């Protein structure tokens, strides 16, 4: 099941990611959305292991703001992380 979830995240389309962003009330321009999605897809290990999640947070904070980054962290912890820990 975990491998299927990894594949799901790796194959996640921007359109579906935009839906998640709306559900979590996260606003950012489309280029930033693409970059954040790419960060999530390419750093699944860091999502699973708490001691590395700060790396993702730092990348996102540089792309957005502290406020938006914290909202994205909620998305990561409540949507993506549970998928990867199955």
FITISE-474784 format. One line per field, with one value per residue (C-alpha): x, y, z. Coordinates in steps of 0.05 Angstrom, whole numbers, plus 5000, padded with zeros to 4 digits. Each point is the difference from the previous one (the first is absolute). Layout:
# residues N
u: [X;...];
v: [Y;...];
w: [Z;...];
# end
This chain:
# residues 86
u: [5000;5056;5031;4933;4997;5071;4978;4937;5041;5051;4945;4959;4979;5001;4924;4990;5051;4962;4938;5039;5026;4929;4977;5055;4988;5070;5010;5060;5012;5003;5076;5009;4948;5041;5064;4968;4969;5068;5032;4947;5008;5076;5008;4952;5054;5003;4924;5003;5058;4986;5073;5005;4934;5033;5036;4934;4974;5061;4992;4926;5013;5050;4948;4941;4996;5001;4924;4990;5054;4965;4936;5038;5030;4930;4984;5064;4986;4926;4997;5067;5035;4944;5001;5074;4997;4950];
v: [5000;5048;4990;5017;5063;5019;4990;5041;5058;4993;5002;5056;5051;5075;5003;4951;5037;5065;4966;4981;5071;5026;4950;5024;5073;5010;5054;5005;5014;4943;5001;4994;4944;4962;5010;4979;4938;4982;5008;4953;4949;4999;5000;4946;4972;5067;4999;4933;5016;5059;5016;5018;5036;5067;4995;5001;5055;5043;4992;5018;5059;5028;4993;5028;5032;4976;5002;4961;4951;4984;4986;4954;4964;4986;4971;4958;4973;4987;4975;4977;4973;4951;4973;4984;4970;4945];
w: [5000;5017;4930;4969;5041;4978;4928;5013;5026;4944;4948;5032;4948;5011;4991;5058;5042;4989;5028;5063;5006;4998;5052;5046;4983;4971;4948;4954;4927;4950;4992;5075;5002;4948;5040;5067;4967;4972;5069;5029;4945;5004;5075;5024;5047;5036;5008;5036;5045;5047;5009;4925;4990;5017;4933;4963;5044;4986;4924;5004;5046;4949;4945;5039;5069;5072;5002;4936;5019;5065;4962;4953;5060;5024;4931;5002;5070;4991;4929;4972;5062;5019;4929;5005;5070;4982];
# end
